[in-house]
Amino acid sequence: MSLSEAQRTLLSIHSDLRLADLDKLANVISRQGRRTHLQRLLRRMEDSVDRLSDLISQTYFKHTLGRER
């Protein structure tokens, strides 16, 4: 059984979160006091969740587009 694109995206999100190095995420790395590893992870998560939302909408809500008046 193969996974749908939405399932693969969700699995990727889950894996990234589970495998994240918390110590690395908590460390301040930049001179500006930013947690660059955390920012990078959050940016990836945001992109992935946006993609997942689009996939779910395409799969489950495309039938409503033609019914609006």
Backbone torsions as a table, in degrees:
resi	resn	phi	psi	omega
1	MET	NA	125.9	179.5
2	SER	-96.1	153.2	-178.9
3	LEU	-86.7	145.9	174.7
4	SER	-72.6	167.7	178.7
5	GLU	-62.1	-37.9	178.1
6	ALA	-64.6	-41.5	178.6
7	GLN	-65.9	-39.9	177.4
8	ARG	-64.6	-39.9	178.6
9	THR	-64.4	-44.9	178.7
10	LEU	-63.7	-41.3	177.6
11	LEU	-63.3	-39.0	177.9
12	SER	-64.0	-43.7	177.7
13	ILE	-60.0	-48.7	-178.7
14	HIS	-60.4	-45.5	-179.2
15	SER	-64.1	-44.1	179.3
16	ASP	-59.3	-41.3	-180.0
17	LEU	-69.8	-42.5	-178.7
18	ARG	-67.7	-33.9	-176.0
19	LEU	-90.8	-2.4	-178.6
20	ALA	-63.9	137.4	177.9
21	ASP	-85.8	104.6	-174.2
22	LEU	-61.7	-38.0	177.9
23	ASP	-63.4	-42.5	179.3
24	LYS	-65.6	-39.9	179.6
25	LEU	-66.4	-32.9	-176.5
26	ALA	-79.9	-21.8	-176.9
27	ASN	-71.3	137.1	173.5
28	VAL	-85.7	124.6	-174.1
29	ILE	-111.7	-40.6	-173.4
30	SER	-81.4	161.4	177.4
31	ARG	-67.2	-22.4	179.1
32	GLN	-82.9	2.1	179.1
33	GLY	80.5	24.3	-178.8
34	ARG	-94.6	147.4	174.0
35	ARG	-92.7	87.2	-170.9
36	THR	-64.5	-37.0	178.7
37	HIS	-66.2	-40.1	177.3
38	LEU	-65.1	-44.2	178.8
39	GLN	-60.2	-41.5	179.6
40	ARG	-63.6	-44.0	178.9
41	LEU	-63.6	-44.7	-179.5
42	LEU	-64.1	-37.0	177.6
43	ARG	-64.7	-43.1	176.8
44	ARG	-62.8	-41.9	179.8
45	MET	-63.2	-43.3	179.1
46	GLU	-60.6	-45.8	178.7
47	ASP	-62.0	-42.7	-178.7
48	SER	-67.7	-41.3	179.2
49	VAL	-67.6	-38.2	174.9
50	ASP	-60.6	-43.9	178.8
51	ARG	-63.4	-43.7	178.9
52	LEU	-61.8	-42.5	178.0
53	SER	-59.7	-43.7	177.8
54	ASP	-62.3	-43.6	-179.6
55	LEU	-63.9	-42.2	179.0
56	ILE	-65.1	-43.3	178.9
57	SER	-61.3	-43.8	179.5
58	GLN	-63.6	-36.5	-176.0
59	THR	-78.5	-43.6	-169.8
60	TYR	-107.8	-14.3	-175.1
61	PHE	-121.2	6.2	-179.5
62	LYS	-68.4	-23.1	-179.4
63	HIS	-71.5	-17.6	-178.3
64	THR	-84.5	-12.5	-175.6
65	LEU	-64.2	-40.0	-176.8
66	GLY	-80.5	-9.0	-175.0
67	ARG	-94.6	-8.1	-179.6
68	GLU	-72.3	143.7	178.5
69	ARG	-124.4	NA	NA
